Every structure is written in structure tokens, then in C-alpha cells.
Amino acid sequence: MTESVSEATSAYSSGLLCLKLGQPQQALEHFDRSLDLLPNIPKVLYQRAFAHNLLGNTNQAISDCNEAVTLDGSDPWCYVHRALIFAKMRRPQEVIKDCTRALSRDSGLTIAYTERASAFCEMKAFTEAIADLTRAIELDPNDSVSLICRAVAYDELGQYEKTIEDFTQALLLNAQDATVCFSRALAYHKTGQHDRAIADYNKTLELQPQCDKAVRNRSLAANQKEMRAKVESLTRQSARKLANGSARVYDFFTKIEIGKSND
């Protein structure tokens, strides 16, 4: 019996190593061996479920997770792994349920907050997503992915200054991320901060010279900056003439249509 336990433990460890090396098929074989020697071990079942999920074996993955939950419903990772499967299946409501179950058993599981946030975003529940991402960032301040996701959620709500803050923090963690730099440029552009937008478009092109959208938007921002300067000049001139009673002042309104240039 002792020998079987030792062999099962060794096979489980080998399976985990294969997962880390990106070898799900080999990992599956090791987990199968481990469960043959020592059946009904929840952590082996949900790790095998993870391997099945990577290989696209959805039914087997769900079955393993369900069995793990039946054996030990107190283990939060049973629910986390099942949530990952539901996420791949595009079933956000089930993801939210399982992540909530996991967090009720361990409130410090960052992955449960981020996966639930992703599900909330898929359901357009951006306020709830922001709350979960904020908690994830509190648990791991250097989690650039959560910062980026929260920035996008803020953007969806039109809270562009907070979008800029999160993208800025993400760039402090990785200044070479061209996508984040471009995204912050868009946020600056939407708020009429043309100089900063142009600077970020330039930085984007340094990092990714083939980014045509950055070229187009940089040109658009430069034109809008020039137009604003002309409007402000005309407004000042009109105001002076109005003071002399010789002219009327007209208000000029401009609209940034960045979205169309990025479709």
C-alpha cells in the first residue's frame, strides 16, 4: 500500500511538471496513472480536469471537477477549475457561481476574483467587474493584467480619467507594452488631451512601427489640435470685436470620432 501511495504521488508530481512545461497530453497520462493507483483524490481529479480542458475534452473535464466537488466540497480549487472550464465554454453565469463558491471558502484567491470579473465583463456588468478587479489588485499590486482589465472596464463606463490612471500604472510595470501605450493614447484622445495622445501614439510606433491605427489617429489628433487652436483664436477675436459692438460671438463645437477610425 505504501508503495502505491508513493508511486501515485510521484505520478501526480510528474503530471504537474508536464502542465508547467505545456505538455497536457503527457500530464493527463500521469494523472491517469496516479488515479489508477490511488483513486478518489480531489486535487488529482481537478488537475486532470485542467489537462482535459486544455486538450478540449470538455465533458471529461466537467466530470472530473464534479467528482472532486462531491469528494471534497470544501476545497475552493475544485470550483476554480470548474469555473475555468465554464469560461472556455462561454458560460459566464456558471463562472460567477463557481468563483463565488470558491471565494466563500477562501477570500484570498486572486484567480477567483479575476475570472469572475471576466465573466461580469462578458455580461456587460462593468461596475461589478471593477469591484472584483480592485480586490485582485489589492491582493497583488503588481498584477498588470488586472490593471489593464480594470482600465478597459472604466473605459466602457466612460470614466476615462480612471482608465488613464490604470493604463499609466500598467506601463510603470511594463513600459514596453505597445498595446497599453496605444490604449492610453486613445483615452487621452477621447478626453481632448491631444498633446499627450500624440506622445503616446509616437511611443506606440517606436514599439510597434507597423501599427497603422496609431499613424491614422496621430494624424487625426494633430488635425484636431490645430482646429482647436484656430477656433480658440477666432473666439478670442470675436470676443474683442463684441466688446467694440461690431460683431457677434459664435460658439464652435467639435466632436472626436476616434471609434470610427479604429473599426
C-alpha positions as CSV (number, residue, x, y, z in Angstrom):
1,M,0.0,0.0,0.0
2,T,2.8,2.4,0.9
3,E,4.5,1.7,-2.4
4,S,1.2,2.5,-4.3
5,V,0.9,5.8,-2.4
6,S,4.5,6.7,-3.3
7,E,4.0,5.8,-7.0
8,A,0.7,7.8,-7.1
9,T,2.3,10.8,-5.5
10,S,5.2,10.6,-8.0
11,A,2.9,10.3,-11.0
12,Y,0.9,13.3,-9.7
13,S,4.1,15.4,-9.4
14,S,5.1,14.4,-12.9
15,G,1.7,15.5,-14.1
16,L,2.1,18.9,-12.5
17,L,5.5,19.3,-14.1
18,C,4.1,18.4,-17.5
19,L,1.4,21.1,-17.1
20,K,4.1,23.7,-16.3
21,L,6.0,22.6,-19.4
22,G,2.9,23.0,-21.6
23,Q,2.5,19.2,-22.1
24,P,-1.2,18.5,-21.3
25,Q,-1.3,15.1,-23.0
26,Q,1.7,13.8,-21.0
27,A,0.2,15.4,-17.9
28,L,-3.1,13.5,-18.5
29,E,-1.3,10.2,-18.7
30,H,0.5,10.8,-15.4
31,F,-2.8,11.9,-13.7
32,D,-4.5,8.8,-15.0
33,R,-1.7,6.6,-13.6
34,S,-1.9,8.4,-10.2
35,L,-5.7,7.8,-10.0
36,D,-5.4,4.2,-11.0
37,L,-3.0,3.7,-8.1
38,L,-4.9,5.9,-5.6
39,P,-8.5,6.7,-6.7
40,N,-10.8,9.5,-5.5
41,I,-8.1,12.1,-4.7
42,P,-9.8,15.5,-5.4
43,K,-6.6,17.5,-6.2
44,V,-5.6,14.9,-8.8
45,L,-9.1,14.9,-10.3
46,Y,-9.2,18.7,-10.8
47,Q,-5.7,18.8,-12.1
48,R,-6.7,16.1,-14.6
49,A,-9.7,18.2,-15.4
50,F,-7.4,21.1,-16.2
51,A,-5.4,18.9,-18.6
52,H,-8.6,17.7,-20.2
53,N,-9.8,21.3,-20.6
54,L,-6.5,22.3,-22.3
55,L,-7.0,19.3,-24.7
56,G,-10.6,20.3,-25.5
57,N,-12.1,17.3,-23.6
58,T,-14.8,19.4,-22.0
59,N,-17.1,16.6,-20.9
60,Q,-14.3,14.7,-19.2
61,A,-13.1,17.9,-17.5
62,I,-16.5,18.8,-16.1
63,S,-16.9,15.2,-14.9
64,D,-13.6,15.2,-13.0
65,C,-14.4,18.6,-11.4
66,N,-17.9,17.4,-10.4
67,E,-16.4,14.3,-8.8
68,A,-13.8,16.4,-7.0
69,V,-16.6,18.6,-5.6
70,T,-18.5,15.5,-4.5
71,L,-15.5,14.2,-2.7
72,D,-14.4,17.4,-1.0
73,G,-16.7,20.4,-1.5
74,S,-14.6,22.4,1.0
75,D,-11.7,22.7,-1.4
76,P,-12.0,26.1,-3.3
77,W,-9.8,24.9,-6.1
78,C,-12.5,22.4,-7.2
79,Y,-14.7,25.3,-8.1
80,V,-11.9,27.4,-9.6
81,H,-11.0,24.7,-12.0
82,R,-14.7,24.1,-13.0
83,A,-15.1,27.9,-13.4
84,L,-12.1,27.8,-15.9
85,I,-13.9,25.2,-17.9
86,F,-17.1,27.1,-17.9
87,A,-15.2,30.2,-19.0
88,K,-13.9,28.4,-22.0
89,M,-17.4,27.2,-22.8
90,R,-18.6,30.9,-22.6
91,R,-21.0,30.3,-19.7
92,P,-20.4,33.4,-17.6
93,Q,-23.2,32.8,-15.2
94,E,-21.8,29.5,-14.2
95,V,-18.3,31.0,-13.9
96,I,-19.7,33.6,-11.5
97,K,-21.4,31.0,-9.4
98,D,-18.3,28.8,-9.0
99,C,-16.0,31.7,-8.4
100,T,-18.4,32.9,-5.7
101,R,-18.3,29.4,-4.1
102,A,-14.5,29.4,-4.2
103,L,-14.3,32.8,-2.6
104,S,-16.7,31.8,0.2
105,R,-14.2,29.2,1.1
106,D,-11.0,31.3,0.6
107,S,-11.4,35.0,0.1
108,G,-7.8,35.5,-0.8
109,L,-7.9,33.6,-4.2
110,T,-6.9,36.2,-6.7
111,I,-7.8,34.0,-9.7
112,A,-11.4,33.7,-8.5
113,Y,-11.7,37.5,-8.5
114,T,-10.2,37.9,-11.9
115,E,-12.2,35.0,-13.5
116,R,-15.4,36.3,-12.0
117,A,-14.5,39.8,-13.3
118,S,-14.0,38.5,-16.8
119,A,-17.4,36.8,-16.6
120,F,-19.0,40.1,-15.4
121,C,-17.4,41.9,-18.3
122,E,-18.8,39.3,-20.7
123,M,-22.2,40.1,-19.3
124,K,-21.6,43.9,-19.5
125,A,-21.7,44.2,-15.8
126,F,-18.7,46.5,-15.7
127,T,-19.3,48.0,-12.2
128,E,-19.2,44.5,-10.6
129,A,-16.1,43.7,-12.7
130,I,-14.3,46.7,-11.4
131,A,-15.1,45.8,-7.8
132,D,-13.6,42.3,-8.3
133,L,-10.5,43.6,-10.2
134,T,-9.9,46.2,-7.5
135,R,-9.9,43.4,-4.9
136,A,-7.5,41.4,-7.1
137,I,-5.2,44.4,-7.4
138,E,-5.3,44.9,-3.6
139,L,-4.1,41.3,-3.2
140,D,-1.4,41.7,-5.9
141,P,-0.5,45.3,-6.7
142,N,1.9,44.2,-9.4
143,D,-0.8,42.4,-11.4
144,S,-0.6,44.3,-14.6
145,V,-3.3,42.2,-16.3
146,S,-5.9,43.2,-13.7
147,L,-4.9,46.8,-14.1
148,I,-5.4,46.6,-17.8
149,C,-8.7,44.9,-17.5
150,R,-10.0,47.4,-15.0
151,A,-8.9,50.2,-17.3
152,V,-10.9,48.7,-20.1
153,A,-13.9,48.4,-17.7
154,Y,-13.6,52.0,-16.7
155,D,-13.4,52.9,-20.4
156,E,-16.7,51.1,-21.1
157,L,-18.3,53.2,-18.4
158,G,-16.9,56.4,-19.9
159,Q,-14.6,57.0,-16.8
160,Y,-11.6,58.0,-18.9
161,E,-9.5,59.6,-16.2
162,K,-9.6,56.4,-14.2
163,T,-8.8,54.5,-17.4
164,I,-5.7,56.6,-17.9
165,E,-4.7,56.1,-14.3
166,D,-4.8,52.3,-14.6
167,F,-3.0,52.2,-18.0
168,T,-0.4,54.5,-16.6
169,Q,0.2,52.2,-13.6
170,A,0.4,49.2,-16.0
171,L,3.0,51.0,-18.1
172,L,5.1,51.6,-14.9
173,L,5.1,47.8,-14.6
174,N,5.9,47.2,-18.3
175,A,6.9,50.3,-20.3
176,Q,7.4,48.2,-23.4
177,D,3.7,47.2,-23.8
178,A,2.7,48.8,-27.2
179,T,-1.0,47.8,-26.8
180,V,-1.3,49.5,-23.4
181,C,0.5,52.6,-24.7
182,F,-1.9,52.8,-27.7
183,S,-4.9,52.2,-25.4
184,R,-3.8,55.1,-23.2
185,A,-3.4,57.3,-26.3
186,L,-7.0,56.6,-27.2
187,A,-8.1,57.5,-23.7
188,Y,-6.2,60.8,-23.9
189,H,-7.6,61.4,-27.3
190,K,-11.2,60.9,-26.1
191,T,-10.7,63.5,-23.4
192,G,-9.2,66.0,-25.8
193,Q,-5.7,65.8,-24.4
194,H,-4.1,65.9,-27.9
195,D,-0.5,66.5,-27.0
196,R,-0.5,63.5,-24.6
197,A,-2.3,61.4,-27.1
198,I,0.2,62.3,-29.9
199,A,3.1,61.5,-27.5
200,D,1.6,58.0,-26.8
201,Y,0.9,57.4,-30.5
202,N,4.6,58.2,-31.1
203,K,5.7,55.8,-28.4
204,T,3.4,53.1,-29.8
205,L,5.1,53.5,-33.1
206,E,8.5,53.2,-31.6
207,L,7.5,49.9,-30.0
208,Q,5.4,48.7,-32.9
209,P,6.3,50.6,-36.2
210,Q,3.6,48.7,-38.2
211,C,0.7,50.0,-36.2
212,D,-1.4,51.7,-38.9
213,K,-4.1,52.8,-36.3
214,A,-1.5,54.7,-34.4
215,V,-0.4,56.5,-37.6
216,R,-4.1,57.4,-38.5
217,N,-5.0,58.5,-35.0
218,R,-1.8,60.6,-34.6
219,S,-2.7,62.5,-37.8
220,L,-6.3,62.9,-36.6
221,A,-5.2,64.2,-33.2
222,A,-2.8,66.7,-34.8
223,N,-5.6,68.0,-37.1
224,Q,-7.9,68.3,-34.2
225,K,-5.3,70.1,-32.1
226,E,-4.8,72.6,-35.0
227,M,-8.5,73.1,-35.4
228,R,-9.0,73.7,-31.7
229,A,-6.2,76.4,-31.8
230,K,-7.9,78.1,-34.8
231,V,-11.3,78.0,-33.0
232,E,-9.9,79.4,-29.8
233,S,-8.2,82.2,-31.8
234,L,-11.4,83.0,-33.7
235,T,-13.3,83.1,-30.4
236,R,-10.9,85.5,-28.9
237,Q,-11.0,87.7,-31.9
238,S,-14.8,87.6,-31.9
239,A,-14.9,88.4,-28.2
240,R,-12.7,91.5,-28.8
241,K,-15.0,92.7,-31.6
242,L,-18.1,92.1,-29.5
243,A,-16.6,94.3,-26.8
244,N,-16.5,97.0,-29.5
245,G,-20.1,96.3,-30.5
246,S,-19.1,95.3,-34.0
247,A,-19.6,91.5,-34.1
248,R,-21.4,88.5,-32.7
249,V,-19.7,85.6,-31.0
250,Y,-20.4,82.1,-32.3
251,D,-19.7,79.0,-30.3
252,F,-17.8,76.2,-32.0
253,F,-18.2,72.6,-31.1
254,T,-16.1,69.7,-32.2
255,K,-16.6,66.0,-31.8
256,I,-13.8,63.4,-31.7
257,E,-14.8,60.3,-33.7
258,I,-11.9,58.0,-32.8
259,G,-14.1,54.9,-32.7
260,K,-14.8,55.1,-36.4
261,S,-11.1,55.2,-37.3
262,N,-10.5,52.1,-35.2
263,D,-13.2,49.8,-36.6
